[in-house]
């Protein structure tokens, strides 16, 4: 965690340091972007594969960090925390798993790692590796565990059983062959290319048909949202905003997990430097993303029905260069039950079962390619600040308890199978 390396895979000129971090992570003989490794080969023990990554998002002390982001710093205030870039996302969990394995003299579980160095850059080549190793490295894997996201609360632990998908959409609108010199000369007499609002004041997406295939909320699901512990004021403080669009816990959680959302990230073509330039651009490209949910049909985004109704001579081009599908697991899976018991042992209370409003592409990738059950077991609290200033981690005992619960689960299954065979 504390090598003084930036390990930022998003910026290509820093990828040499990414590879140095991979060399520090485990004593491998090769330095590939994804490194498989294993401990224990006892056929009597269950085999669990843990996935994580050691690359991070960019960080600079001058943009709000209280400490050097690339020097792991311990600070004690009420509780002991470790601060540093990657502390919770995701160098901290990598080190926690390694420490857990090393703590047991006789490991009760066969343990395999897939440690990645390109997650923040889109997990380049990871799916190819999974395909290549599916009949080899993963052939004896029983379960896959990912520790990648955060709890919903600052204090109460969670188990994550689903996440929304994400699609990057590019919308290009062209109105002419060149920029028009002065908006005062041409404004109001031409069809200008800048984009209309994509959402209304309640954040409802204005793309026709985009909600048509979103599943209706059942009464059982509504009750689940009511039972989840969620402090609106705490979440508002963690987000650093003054007000949410919605005023109740249930509305907030539904719009985080159950419904899609749209965010505009950038508009290219229009003047964006300091100062004012009153020019109508010949073409603009709007970049936005849609976090989508299961059953949604994103093909409606490419349809041009609304644009055609404007009777505009401008040319519209819509493309989706990047995308990741939603992921959903069975929260009643045996490994989730083991994780629940481990959380109860360490924290003294049952976890909330939650979905994640963001996207965790590797969960669906592992589940689809390997056809194994995937469990997401986060150890970071809501205020641990992944991808943000003063990122921290506070404790890792949960992983050791989880090991023991997996072992108990395995032996209980063996005993049941043996009893059924005898009878």
Helices and strands as residue ranges (DSSP letters): G 12-14, H 15-25, E 34-39, E 47-53, G 61-63, E 73-76, E 80-83, H 91-103, E 110-116, G 119-121, H 126-133, E 143-146, E 158-163, E 165-174, H 183-186, H 219-227, H 232-239, H 249-253, I 254-258, E 261-268, E 283-292, H 299-302, H 305-309, E 315-324, E 327-328, H 334-347, E 352-356, H 361-370, E 373-376, G 382-384, E 392-393, H 397-422
